[in-house]
């Protein structure tokens, strides 16, 4: 986890330094605002491991973007969002061992801070490719279990093929952070911009207590693939 933290803060410092450079060499201030929405495909990186199926959830929120500078054919900016995001996991329990079914939906408010790099035709209308990358923080607001057994069952007695049953408790850490990156295509029109994007989120924090002094998990972090559509409209500049 210490290495993960170093990577996280190094990337954050790079973004701050890049933003400062853009302010010193600024050639444009193009601000746009809009909305995004799409689908999450979730899993959790557990150590010890737990067999899983992809867990589906919704994601959506508001997006703000500032395009700051053009370097050769690359157009650089900063993008921030505030999203509602459904994460969690669905267990793939061996039916020869148990007939149980289990999944959990974990609802977060997430805030990514992204470096936005676009390439393609620099014009009010046209098509551009882009890459988004940066750190993301989130806060767990609620969670819900979907299980085939009653609340009165002693979870220590549940039969699992790898004998792991520590995961059937509430999340112990509500604050989440990690790295997110992805890319897509932006279609710029007179009515605004439409962006189709795929992202991957790699969690650096654990929502269960972990570590050498913990007998349960050494790792319990989110991994999410998301596909989303974003609509942005330009905010007129003050004259």
Buried (B, 14 or more C-beta within 10 A) or exposed (E): EEEBEEBBEEBEEEBEEBBEEBEEEEEBEEBBBBBBBBBBBBBBBBEEEBEBEEBBBBBBBEBBBBBBBBEEEBBBBBBBBEBBBBBBBBBBBEEEEBEBBBBBBBBBBBBBBBBBBBEBEBEEEEEBEBBBBBBBBBEBEEBEEEBEBEEEEEEEEBEBEEEBBBBBEEBEEBEBBBBBBBEBEBEBEEEBBBBEBEBEBBBBBBBBEBEEEEEBBBBBBBBBBBBBBBBBEBBEEEE
